[in-house]
Amino acid sequence: METRIIGKSVPRKEGREKVTGRARYVDDITFPGMLHGVTVRGQAPRARIGAIHFEGDIPWNEFTIVTAKDIPGKNGIALLIEDQPCLAAGFVNHPEEAIVLLAHHDKYLLEEARRAVRVELDPLPPIFTMEESLARKQVIWGSDNIFKSFLVEKGNVDAAWLTADYVIEGTFETGAQEQLYIEPQGMIARASAQDGVTVWGSLQCPYYVHKALTILFGLPKDRIRVVQTETGGGFGGKEEYPSMIAAHAALLAWKSGKPVKIIYDRAEDMAATTKRHPSRTHHRTAVTRDGKLLAMEIDFTIDGGAYETLSPVVLSRGTIHAAGPYNCPNVRIRSRAVATNAPPHGAFRGFGAPQSVFALERHLDRVAKAIGLSPEELRRRNFIQEGQTLAVSQVVREKVDVARLMDRAFELSGYHAKRKLFDAQNRDSSIRKGIGFASFLHGAGFTGSGEEYLASEVAAEATRDGQVRILAASTEMGQGTNTIFSQIAAETLALNPDQIEIVQPDTGNVPNSGPTVASRTSMIVGKLVESAAREIQQKLIQSSLLQPGYSPMEFAEAARQFIERSGPLNSFIKYQHPRDLHWDDERYRGDAYGAYAWAVYVAEVSVDMRTAEARIEDFVAVQEVGKVINPVLAAGQIEGGVAQGIGFALYENIVWQEGRMANGQMTNYIMPTSMDLPPIRVFFEEIPYGGGPAGAKGIGELPLDGTAPAIANAIAHATGADITRIPITPEILLEMLEAVHA
Amino acid sequence: MPERARKIPIRCEVNGQPVALEAYPMARLLDVLREELALTGTKEGCGEGECGACAVEMDGALVNSCLVPALHAEGTKIRTIEGVANGDCLHTVQQAFITHGGSQCGICTPGMILAAVNLLARHPRPTAAQIREGLAGNLCRCTGYIKIFESVVEACRISERAE
C-alpha cells in the first residue's frame, strides 16, 4: 500500500513545547490558594496500627489532616479488586503504606510536620521471600498468600520424559526493577461536595484513576474528572499508582476546601511506587539427540508484594510468553503470583514477559550446550512456523520467519565470525569477549478476551476551519501517541498531520479508549482512530460535499458547509473484536493476542576478569513489527527499551531491607548513562498486519524481553559462567565465576 | 514554631534580564527559578545532582540548580531553557532534537539541551566520545541516548552549513 504520511518520520507533535521548556508537567501548574500535601507512612512491614500522635513544635491547627476515617466512600484503590486501602486502617501490610495525609501552604513547614507525626505500630511477623510466602510461614493475603495461579497444558508432558534423549533443568531469577521515569509522580486535586472531584496529573490511564476516585468518594461518574498533564515518562510505573496519589490529593482537597498538590520526591517515588515483579522460573526440558524440543515444563513464580493490584495480569503475560516462539508438542506451565510484605509490584514495560523470557532464552543456551549443538542450531530446529501452535494452543496464522530475523541479526552483528574469534582470543586474555543472542516474541494488546471487555472508544470531530480533532483517553508519555495518531488520521483523511489536533486526555471530554499499556495504543487504538477518521471522510463524500482526490482546502470548505447545514461533523467508533479470535479463560488457551512482534537481538560484551565488570560493546536489534508508522519514533522506542533492558541485565539492583528499598536514590540505584551504552543498532522487517492501522503491530514493550537474555548469553559465552540471575552485577558475576571453578 | 532563616536580597541576570529578588540564602536555585521567577522549564528529577534535569548555565558553566544555594546566584549570569531560543527562532540544538528524536517524554530535555549547547560552546565539532562525556551528567530514561547523540551531531552539521 502506498502511503503519504505513514512510514515517514513526521516530527514529534509536541516537540516544540518540549525543547523550549514550555510543556506543562504537573509540578509546573499552580492554583491560587493551593496547599501542598505529604504522606505519612508506617515504615513497618506488618503491624497493627495504634494511636497517632501529632508532636513537636508544629502549629497543628493550621494543617489539614486526613486519615482513613475521612474517606467518604470505600477505602480501597479500585483496580481488578479493591484490596489495597487508600489509607491504612487497623493494619499495615508493607512499610510504605500511607496512614496519615497532611496539607499546608508552606511546604518547608509541611516536611517538618510530617516528621513530627508518630504512629504507634505493634509489629506482626512479616514474610519477605517467595519461599516464605509459598510455605505459608505467615498467611498475609487471602487463605494461602496466592493472588492468582495459572495452568497451561498442551499435549502430554508426562509421557515425554521417558522417551527423551536428554532432560535438562535449570532455575532462573530476576530482580525487581524501578521504572525510574525522570519526572517523579504527582497530582493536583480540587474537590468539594458542590463541584465534585477534579484531578490533574502525571498518569498513563485516566479512566483507571476515574474509576478509583468514583469508588473512593462514592460519587456518580460525572462528578469525577481526571485530566492528564504532560507526562515525563511512565513505562508502566504510572499505570496504577497515580490512582493512589490522586486519591490522597483529592481527600486533602475535599477536607480543606482548597486545591492540593502532592509531588513525590525521588526517594519517596522509588520507595513507595510499584516496581517490576521479582521472579523465579524453573525449567525442565526434554529434547531429542538432534535437538527437537519434546517437552517443556515451566514453573513460574512472581512476587506481587502486599496487595493484588495488577499481579494476576502481569502473571498472565509472563505465563503466556514463557515458552517463547518455539514449536513444542508438549508444554505445561504452572505459575503463581504470591504475597509478601513489600510494596505491591506492578506494571513495568514488558509486564511479566521479560522475566519469563530471560529464563527461557538463558535455559535454551544451556540446553544446546548440554546436547552439543550451537545455540542458534537448537533454536533454528524449533522455531514456530505459520500453521503451528504456540504453548497456549494458538495457531499462528500470520507470516512468521524467526530464522530469517536471526540470519539478518547475525549478519549485521558479525555473529559467527566474532563467536569464533572470541573463542580463540579469550584463553590468554584478562578481558574476555562474548557474543550472545535471544529470539523472542511479544503479543500486542490486552490478553485473550481483554480487548473485548475493554471495548475501547474513540471519537473524532471536524471544525469549521478544516481541523480534525481526535478524542481518546490514550496518553502521550514520550512514546509518541500524539504523533502516531495524527499520522494515522492525516493519512486516512488525506490531510497534513498539523491539521489533526490530539485533544488532551480529560475524562470530562474524551471517551474511554482504554489504558495506555500493553503495546496497544498504536495497534488497537490507532485502528479506532483510523476508523473514526474514515467515518468523517465518508460523511463528507456521502453528502456530496467532497469528491475523492480532494485537497486539504477542499476538505476544509466541505467541513465548513457540512457543519453549517447539518450541525456537528463527528464520528464515534467502538472496538469490535475480530471474529476469528477465540479465547478460553477457563482452560487458558486460544488466541492470546491478535498479533505478535517477533525479534532476534544480539549482544556483544567484554568482561574484565579482574573486576568482573561487564560492558556491552555492540547491540543489534532486528524485529518484525508490521508496518512502521514513524521510523524515528519506532527506533527511539527500541533504543530506549534496549537501554532499560541493559539496566535490567547489568546495573539495576534493588537492595531490600525488611520490605523497604534501601537504595532509593539515583546515586545508588544505577541506571545507564550516556557513557554506559553501546551503539544500539535497530532494524525493522515489515510484514503488514491486517488488524492494525496501515498494518502496524505493537512495539513498545518488545525490546525489554530479549535484551537481558542476549546479554546474559554473551557473558556466559565470554566467561563460561552459568548465568542464572540478573542483574549481573560484578558481585553476582564473581559468585557465578567461582562456581565454575569450584 | 521552628525558627526560620531570613530572606536576603539577591541580584543576578537571568536570560539576559536583570533580576532582583529575595530568597532564603540556602534555598535551592532550582526553586527560586521555578517559584519566584516562574521559569518552570527547569525540572527536578532527583534533587541530589544525579539526573541533570535541573541543569542551567551559570556564568557559562553547566550546573545542577538543585545543588546551588540561592546566595551563590548573587552577581551571576544565568541561562535557563527559556533563554536558549532567540524569540520564536529555535536554537539549532532545539531544532535538531525535534527532527532527530532527541526528545521523547521531554522531562530531561531542557537540561539535556543546555548540556548540549554548553558542550558545543566548548567543542564546536565534538567527537563521539566528547558528546558522550558532555552529556554524561544528564540522565534520560526514554531514548537510550542514541537519538540525543544524533541530534547533537545534526546540530553541528546545521551550524557548519550556516557558517
HADDOCK unambig.tbl for C-alpha pairs under 7 A between the chains (distance, minus, plus):
assign (segid A and resid 11 and name CA) (segid B and resid 98 and name CA) 6.03 0.50 0.50
assign (segid A and resid 11 and name CA) (segid B and resid 99 and name CA) 5.41 0.50 0.50
assign (segid A and resid 12 and name CA) (segid B and resid 98 and name CA) 6.46 0.50 0.50
assign (segid A and resid 15 and name CA) (segid B and resid 98 and name CA) 5.46 0.50 0.50
assign (segid A and resid 16 and name CA) (segid B and resid 98 and name CA) 6.92 0.50 0.50
assign (segid A and resid 18 and name CA) (segid B and resid 106 and name CA) 5.18 0.50 0.50
assign (segid A and resid 18 and name CA) (segid B and resid 109 and name CA) 6.76 0.50 0.50
assign (segid A and resid 19 and name CA) (segid B and resid 94 and name CA) 5.55 0.50 0.50
assign (segid A and resid 19 and name CA) (segid B and resid 109 and name CA) 6.10 0.50 0.50
assign (segid A and resid 19 and name CA) (segid B and resid 110 and name CA) 6.23 0.50 0.50
assign (segid A and resid 20 and name CA) (segid B and resid 81 and name CA) 6.18 0.50 0.50
assign (segid A and resid 20 and name CA) (segid B and resid 82 and name CA) 6.20 0.50 0.50
assign (segid A and resid 21 and name CA) (segid B and resid 41 and name CA) 3.99 0.50 0.50
assign (segid A and resid 21 and name CA) (segid B and resid 81 and name CA) 5.96 0.50 0.50
assign (segid A and resid 21 and name CA) (segid B and resid 82 and name CA) 6.35 0.50 0.50
assign (segid A and resid 21 and name CA) (segid B and resid 110 and name CA) 5.84 0.50 0.50
assign (segid A and resid 22 and name CA) (segid B and resid 41 and name CA) 6.14 0.50 0.50
assign (segid A and resid 28 and name CA) (segid B and resid 40 and name CA) 5.68 0.50 0.50
assign (segid A and resid 57 and name CA) (segid B and resid 1 and name CA) 5.37 0.50 0.50
assign (segid A and resid 57 and name CA) (segid B and resid 2 and name CA) 6.60 0.50 0.50
assign (segid A and resid 58 and name CA) (segid B and resid 1 and name CA) 5.57 0.50 0.50
assign (segid A and resid 59 and name CA) (segid B and resid 1 and name CA) 6.52 0.50 0.50
assign (segid A and resid 181 and name CA) (segid B and resid 141 and name CA) 6.09 0.50 0.50
assign (segid A and resid 182 and name CA) (segid B and resid 45 and name CA) 5.26 0.50 0.50
assign (segid A and resid 182 and name CA) (segid B and resid 107 and name CA) 6.48 0.50 0.50
assign (segid A and resid 182 and name CA) (segid B and resid 108 and name CA) 6.81 0.50 0.50
assign (segid A and resid 182 and name CA) (segid B and resid 141 and name CA) 6.70 0.50 0.50
assign (segid A and resid 183 and name CA) (segid B and resid 45 and name CA) 5.62 0.50 0.50
assign (segid A and resid 183 and name CA) (segid B and resid 107 and name CA) 6.17 0.50 0.50
assign (segid A and resid 184 and name CA) (segid B and resid 45 and name CA) 6.57 0.50 0.50
assign (segid A and resid 231 and name CA) (segid B and resid 105 and name CA) 6.61 0.50 0.50
assign (segid A and resid 232 and name CA) (segid B and resid 105 and name CA) 4.80 0.50 0.50
assign (segid A and resid 232 and name CA) (segid B and resid 106 and name CA) 6.22 0.50 0.50
assign (segid A and resid 232 and name CA) (segid B and resid 107 and name CA) 5.07 0.50 0.50
assign (segid A and resid 233 and name CA) (segid B and resid 105 and name CA) 5.33 0.50 0.50
assign (segid A and resid 265 and name CA) (segid B and resid 46 and name CA) 6.96 0.50 0.50
assign (segid A and resid 266 and name CA) (segid B and resid 45 and name CA) 6.91 0.50 0.50
assign (segid A and resid 266 and name CA) (segid B and resid 46 and name CA) 5.09 0.50 0.50
assign (segid A and resid 477 and name CA) (segid B and resid 105 and name CA) 5.33 0.50 0.50
assign (segid A and resid 478 and name CA) (segid B and resid 104 and name CA) 4.15 0.50 0.50
assign (segid A and resid 478 and name CA) (segid B and resid 105 and name CA) 3.40 0.50 0.50
assign (segid A and resid 478 and name CA) (segid B and resid 106 and name CA) 6.89 0.50 0.50
assign (segid A and resid 479 and name CA) (segid B and resid 104 and name CA) 6.32 0.50 0.50
assign (segid A and resid 632 and name CA) (segid B and resid 100 and name CA) 6.95 0.50 0.50
assign (segid A and resid 632 and name CA) (segid B and resid 101 and name CA) 6.14 0.50 0.50
assign (segid A and resid 633 and name CA) (segid B and resid 101 and name CA) 6.62 0.50 0.50
assign (segid A and resid 636 and name CA) (segid B and resid 101 and name CA) 6.92 0.50 0.50
assign (segid A and resid 636 and name CA) (segid B and resid 143 and name CA) 5.63 0.50 0.50
assign (segid A and resid 636 and name CA) (segid B and resid 147 and name CA) 6.84 0.50 0.50
assign (segid A and resid 639 and name CA) (segid B and resid 143 and name CA) 6.06 0.50 0.50
assign (segid A and resid 639 and name CA) (segid B and resid 144 and name CA) 5.33 0.50 0.50
assign (segid A and resid 639 and name CA) (segid B and resid 146 and name CA) 7.00 0.50 0.50
assign (segid A and resid 640 and name CA) (segid B and resid 141 and name CA) 6.92 0.50 0.50
assign (segid A and resid 640 and name CA) (segid B and resid 142 and name CA) 4.94 0.50 0.50
assign (segid A and resid 640 and name CA) (segid B and resid 143 and name CA) 4.16 0.50 0.50
assign (segid A and resid 640 and name CA) (segid B and resid 144 and name CA) 4.22 0.50 0.50
assign (segid A and resid 643 and name CA) (segid B and resid 144 and name CA) 4.92 0.50 0.50
assign (segid A and resid 666 and name CA) (segid B and resid 46 and name CA) 6.95 0.50 0.50
assign (segid A and resid 666 and name CA) (segid B and resid 50 and name CA) 6.18 0.50 0.50
assign (segid A and resid 667 and name CA) (segid B and resid 50 and name CA) 6.44 0.50 0.50
assign (segid A and resid 673 and name CA) (segid B and resid 136 and name CA) 5.95 0.50 0.50
assign (segid A and resid 673 and name CA) (segid B and resid 139 and name CA) 5.96 0.50 0.50
assign (segid A and resid 674 and name CA) (segid B and resid 132 and name CA) 5.38 0.50 0.50
assign (segid A and resid 674 and name CA) (segid B and resid 135 and name CA) 6.55 0.50 0.50
assign (segid A and resid 674 and name CA) (segid B and resid 136 and name CA) 5.21 0.50 0.50
assign (segid A and resid 674 and name CA) (segid B and resid 145 and name CA) 6.09 0.50 0.50
assign (segid A and resid 675 and name CA) (segid B and resid 132 and name CA) 5.76 0.50 0.50
assign (segid A and resid 675 and name CA) (segid B and resid 133 and name CA) 6.63 0.50 0.50
assign (segid A and resid 675 and name CA) (segid B and resid 136 and name CA) 6.14 0.50 0.50
